[in-house]
Amino acid sequence: MSPLHLQLCRSPEQGLVRLSESELSQSLQLLPQWQLSADEPLLQREFRFRDYYQTLAFVNAVAWIAHQQDHHPELVVNYNRCRVSYSTHAVDGISMNDFICAAKIDQLYDTPA
């Protein structure tokens, strides 16, 4: 299987399902900086930046990924940070799409400017 950041999101018609607890645990090991919310089914991470300009540049890049994958996160944007949260409404929980997009964002964030 190819790395998560190289995979493409799938639709429920293509067999997308909610991940089991064991699948969530295994997938989280691949993305150690992401966390599961204790309150609701969300995969989330906070990203920090030097200033507002860098934060918004990141937000725009995340929007491009969301558009390309047709999988959209919730974004909470502040001056020098952005919290990204994923959940898949179509499966009422967390799916592999959430991990695929999280991996793509990690690649974006970890790429030197």
GROMACS elastic network, one bead per residue, 0.5 to 0.9 nm:
[ bonds ]
;  ai    aj funct       b0    kb
    1     4     6  0.86012   500
    1     7     6  0.89444   500
    2     5     6  0.82832   500
    2     6     6  0.64249   500
    2     7     6  0.66690   500
    3     6     6  0.55681   500
    3     7     6  0.67585   500
    3   100     6  0.88349   500
    3   103     6  0.86881   500
    4     7     6  0.52798   500
    4     8     6  0.83569   500
    4    30     6  0.85119   500
    4    96     6  0.89447   500
    4    99     6  0.71634   500
    4   100     6  0.50638   500
    4   101     6  0.81682   500
    4   102     6  0.86617   500
    4   103     6  0.59057   500
    4   104     6  0.75609   500
    5     8     6  0.81323   500
    5    99     6  0.86077   500
    5   100     6  0.57158   500
    5   101     6  0.71174   500
    5   102     6  0.79479   500
    5   105     6  0.81945   500
    5   106     6  0.83218   500
    5   107     6  0.71539   500
    6   100     6  0.79161   500
    6   103     6  0.85920   500
    6   104     6  0.76451   500
    7    97     6  0.89969   500
    7   100     6  0.64157   500
    7   101     6  0.88908   500
    7   104     6  0.89658   500
    8    69     6  0.67267   500
    8    97     6  0.77447   500
    8   100     6  0.70500   500
    8   101     6  0.84724   500
    9    16     6  0.87347   500
    9    69     6  0.57399   500
    9    70     6  0.76283   500
    9    71     6  0.74195   500
    9    96     6  0.77121   500
    9    97     6  0.50071   500
    9    98     6  0.84079   500
    9   100     6  0.68159   500
    9   101     6  0.77675   500
   10    13     6  0.79925   500
   10    14     6  0.59025   500
   10    15     6  0.74097   500
   10    16     6  0.60411   500
   10    69     6  0.84480   500
   10    96     6  0.85090   500
   10    97     6  0.67610   500
   11    14     6  0.51569   500
   11    15     6  0.68681   500
   11    16     6  0.57057   500
   11    90     6  0.85659   500
   11    97     6  0.87570   500
   12    15     6  0.52004   500
   12    17     6  0.68225   500
   12    90     6  0.69597   500
   12    91     6  0.76384   500
   13    16     6  0.70037   500
   16    90     6  0.87313   500
   16    91     6  0.76725   500
   16    95     6  0.70256   500
   16    96     6  0.75538   500
   16    97     6  0.80507   500
   17    90     6  0.86012   500
   17    91     6  0.59499   500
   17    93     6  0.87741   500
   17    94     6  0.84039   500
   17    95     6  0.60079   500
   17    96     6  0.78178   500
   18    88     6  0.79669   500
   18    90     6  0.88369   500
   18    91     6  0.53493   500
   18    92     6  0.70865   500
   18    93     6  0.56415   500
   18    94     6  0.55120   500
   18    96     6  0.77556   500
   19    22     6  0.79708   500
   19    23     6  0.56181   500
   19    24     6  0.60079   500
   19    93     6  0.75797   500
   19    94     6  0.59791   500
   19    95     6  0.53031   500
   19    96     6  0.70169   500
   20    23     6  0.50900   500
   20    24     6  0.61030   500
   20    25     6  0.86511   500
   20    94     6  0.87864   500
   21    24     6  0.50599   500
   21    25     6  0.62719   500
   21    26     6  0.87408   500
   22    25     6  0.50775   500
   22    26     6  0.62426   500
   22    27     6  0.85810   500
   23    26     6  0.51195   500
   23    27     6  0.60284   500
   23    28     6  0.84818   500
   24    27     6  0.51378   500
   24    28     6  0.60213   500
   24    29     6  0.87213   500
   24    36     6  0.88923   500
   24    94     6  0.80650   500
   24    95     6  0.86412   500
   24    96     6  0.89078   500
   25    28     6  0.52041   500
   25    29     6  0.65552   500
   26    29     6  0.53856   500
   26    30     6  0.71591   500
   27    30     6  0.53472   500
   27    31     6  0.69312   500
   27    96     6  0.83325   500
   27    99     6  0.71623   500
   28    31     6  0.51006   500
   28    32     6  0.58750   500
   28    33     6  0.84251   500
   28    34     6  0.69713   500
   28    35     6  0.74424   500
   28    36     6  0.85151   500
   28    99     6  0.81967   500
   29    32     6  0.54466   500
   30    99     6  0.88765   500
   30   103     6  0.85572   500
   31    34     6  0.57649   500
   31    35     6  0.85982   500
   31    99     6  0.79449   500
   31   102     6  0.78837   500
   31   103     6  0.69871   500
   31   106     6  0.83402   500
   32    35     6  0.75854   500
   33    44     6  0.87800   500
   33    45     6  0.66823   500
   33    46     6  0.87798   500
   33   106     6  0.89975   500
   34    43     6  0.65628   500
   34    44     6  0.54862   500
   34    46     6  0.82792   500
   34   102     6  0.79885   500
   35    42     6  0.81469   500
   35    43     6  0.56768   500
   35    44     6  0.53767   500
   35    45     6  0.63813   500
   36    39     6  0.88344   500
   36    40     6  0.83016   500
   36    41     6  0.70515   500
   36    42     6  0.56351   500
   36    44     6  0.63044   500
   36    45     6  0.89039   500
   37    40     6  0.57501   500
   37    41     6  0.63252   500
   37    42     6  0.52938   500
   37    43     6  0.64894   500
   37    44     6  0.71015   500
   38    41     6  0.77959   500
   38    42     6  0.83894   500
   39    42     6  0.83409   500
   40    93     6  0.85701   500
   41    86     6  0.84908   500
   41    87     6  0.64281   500
   41    88     6  0.88273   500
   41    92     6  0.81189   500
   41    93     6  0.53431   500
   41    94     6  0.61850   500
   42    85     6  0.60159   500
   42    86     6  0.54637   500
   42    87     6  0.51493   500
   42    88     6  0.86882   500
   42    93     6  0.74973   500
   42    94     6  0.66785   500
   42    98     6  0.88905   500
   43    84     6  0.81856   500
   43    85     6  0.54957   500
   43    86     6  0.50362   500
   43    87     6  0.65152   500
   43    94     6  0.72361   500
   43    98     6  0.71157   500
   43    99     6  0.79423   500
   43   102     6  0.83405   500
   44    83     6  0.69700   500
   44    84     6  0.54716   500
   44    86     6  0.62652   500
   44   102     6  0.83716   500
   45    82     6  0.84014   500
   45    83     6  0.57042   500
   45    84     6  0.55583   500
   45    85     6  0.67617   500
   45   102     6  0.86358   500
   46    81     6  0.68105   500
   46    82     6  0.56712   500
   46    84     6  0.63036   500
   46    85     6  0.87799   500
   47    55     6  0.85406   500
   47    80     6  0.84441   500
   47    81     6  0.54233   500
   47    82     6  0.52697   500
   47    83     6  0.62034   500
   47    84     6  0.78991   500
   47   109     6  0.81416   500
   48    51     6  0.88322   500
   48    55     6  0.76221   500
   48    80     6  0.57630   500
   48    82     6  0.66450   500
   48    83     6  0.88001   500
   49    52     6  0.75541   500
   49    53     6  0.87776   500
   49    54     6  0.60618   500
   49    55     6  0.58210   500
   49    58     6  0.89331   500
   49    79     6  0.84171   500
   49    81     6  0.57522   500
   49    82     6  0.84204   500
   50    53     6  0.83410   500
   50    54     6  0.66147   500
   50    55     6  0.78186   500
   50    79     6  0.89385   500
   50    80     6  0.59830   500
   50    81     6  0.85965   500
   51    54     6  0.55871   500
   51    55     6  0.63973   500
   51    56     6  0.89029   500
   51    79     6  0.63621   500
   51    81     6  0.83717   500
   52    56     6  0.61521   500
   52    57     6  0.85349   500
   52    78     6  0.76594   500
   52    80     6  0.53723   500
   52    81     6  0.81229   500
   53    56     6  0.52618   500
   53    57     6  0.61613   500
   53    58     6  0.86555   500
   53    79     6  0.84747   500
   53    80     6  0.84691   500
   54    57     6  0.50280   500
   54    58     6  0.61976   500
   54    59     6  0.86263   500
   54    80     6  0.76783   500
   55    58     6  0.51920   500
   55    59     6  0.62710   500
   55    60     6  0.87931   500
   55    77     6  0.76767   500
   55    78     6  0.78641   500
   55    79     6  0.70023   500
   55    80     6  0.57813   500
   55    81     6  0.61699   500
   55    82     6  0.68049   500
   56    60     6  0.61387   500
   56    61     6  0.85540   500
   56    77     6  0.81773   500
   56    79     6  0.87826   500
   56    80     6  0.89699   500
   56    82     6  0.88218   500
   57    60     6  0.52059   500
   57    61     6  0.63305   500
   57    62     6  0.87275   500
   58    61     6  0.50754   500
   58    62     6  0.61731   500
   58    63     6  0.85831   500
   58    82     6  0.84621   500
   58   108     6  0.82879   500
   58   109     6  0.77463   500
   59    62     6  0.50546   500
   59    63     6  0.61608   500
   59    64     6  0.87137   500
   59    75     6  0.79967   500
   59    77     6  0.80441   500
   59    82     6  0.76468   500
   60    64     6  0.63379   500
   60    65     6  0.88224   500
   61    64     6  0.50491   500
   61    65     6  0.64270   500
   61    66     6  0.86766   500
   61   105     6  0.84959   500
   61   108     6  0.79592   500
   62    65     6  0.50711   500
   62    66     6  0.61288   500
   62    67     6  0.85824   500
   62    72     6  0.88954   500
   62    73     6  0.85974   500
   62   104     6  0.88400   500
   62   105     6  0.66607   500
   62   108     6  0.84459   500
   63    67     6  0.61041   500
   63    68     6  0.85738   500
   63    72     6  0.76955   500
   63    73     6  0.85981   500
   64    67     6  0.51050   500
   64    68     6  0.61366   500
   64    69     6  0.85887   500
   65    68     6  0.50961   500
   65    69     6  0.60694   500
   65    70     6  0.81744   500
   65    71     6  0.82220   500
   65    72     6  0.85047   500
   65   101     6  0.74230   500
   65   104     6  0.75872   500
   65   105     6  0.78155   500
   66    69     6  0.52572   500
   66    70     6  0.55318   500
   66    71     6  0.50594   500
   66    73     6  0.72231   500
   66   101     6  0.76060   500
   67    71     6  0.68904   500
   67    72     6  0.73027   500
   68    71     6  0.79982   500
   69    72     6  0.81079   500
   69    97     6  0.86357   500
   69   101     6  0.76971   500
   71    86     6  0.87178   500
   71    88     6  0.81124   500
   71    97     6  0.73368   500
   71    98     6  0.79037   500
   71   101     6  0.76606   500
   72    86     6  0.74837   500
   72    87     6  0.87470   500
   72    88     6  0.88969   500
   72   101     6  0.88443   500
   73    84     6  0.63078   500
   73    85     6  0.54963   500
   73    87     6  0.73312   500
   73    98     6  0.84647   500
   73   101     6  0.87987   500
   74    83     6  0.80597   500
   74    84     6  0.58917   500
   74    85     6  0.51035   500
   74    86     6  0.64884   500
   74    87     6  0.86185   500
   75    82     6  0.66291   500
   75    83     6  0.57202   500
   75    85     6  0.65243   500
   76    81     6  0.83498   500
   76    82     6  0.55373   500
   76    83     6  0.50947   500
   76    84     6  0.67391   500
   76    85     6  0.85055   500
   77    80     6  0.80620   500
   77    81     6  0.62222   500
   77    83     6  0.66368   500
   77    84     6  0.88002   500
   78    81     6  0.52968   500
   78    82     6  0.61208   500
   78    83     6  0.86777   500
   79    82     6  0.83277   500
   84   102     6  0.85703   500
   85    98     6  0.87955   500
   85   102     6  0.89278   500
   86    94     6  0.75030   500
   86    97     6  0.88350   500
   86    98     6  0.55308   500
   86    99     6  0.83430   500
   86   101     6  0.84409   500
   86   102     6  0.79471   500
   87    91     6  0.87893   500
   87    92     6  0.77455   500
   87    93     6  0.58245   500
   87    94     6  0.50280   500
   87    95     6  0.72223   500
   87    97     6  0.86374   500
   87    98     6  0.62266   500
   88    91     6  0.57463   500
   88    92     6  0.60583   500
   88    93     6  0.55278   500
   88    94     6  0.54670   500
   88    95     6  0.60520   500
   88    96     6  0.89648   500
   88    97     6  0.75450   500
   88    98     6  0.69328   500
   89    93     6  0.65228   500
   89    94     6  0.83155   500
   90    93     6  0.80138   500
   91    94     6  0.73598   500
   91    95     6  0.72518   500
   92    95     6  0.88731   500
   94    97     6  0.79680   500
   94    98     6  0.63795   500
   94    99     6  0.83997   500
   95    98     6  0.55518   500
   95    99     6  0.71859   500
   96    99     6  0.51554   500
   96   100     6  0.61340   500
   96   101     6  0.86758   500
   97   101     6  0.61647   500
   97   102     6  0.84379   500
   98   101     6  0.54008   500
   98   102     6  0.60998   500
   98   103     6  0.86468   500
   99   103     6  0.60531   500
   99   104     6  0.85725   500
  100   103     6  0.52129   500
  100   104     6  0.63463   500
  100   105     6  0.87911   500
  101   105     6  0.62273   500
  101   106     6  0.86071   500
  102   105     6  0.50986   500
  102   106     6  0.61909   500
  102   107     6  0.87052   500
  103   107     6  0.62622   500
  103   108     6  0.86559   500
  104   107     6  0.51406   500
  104   108     6  0.63479   500
  104   109     6  0.87610   500
  105   109     6  0.60928   500
  105   110     6  0.84668   500
  106   109     6  0.50647   500
  106   110     6  0.59030   500
  106   111     6  0.84322   500
  107   110     6  0.52328   500
  107   111     6  0.61031   500
  108   111     6  0.54340   500
  108   112     6  0.87087   500
  109   112     6  0.79404   500
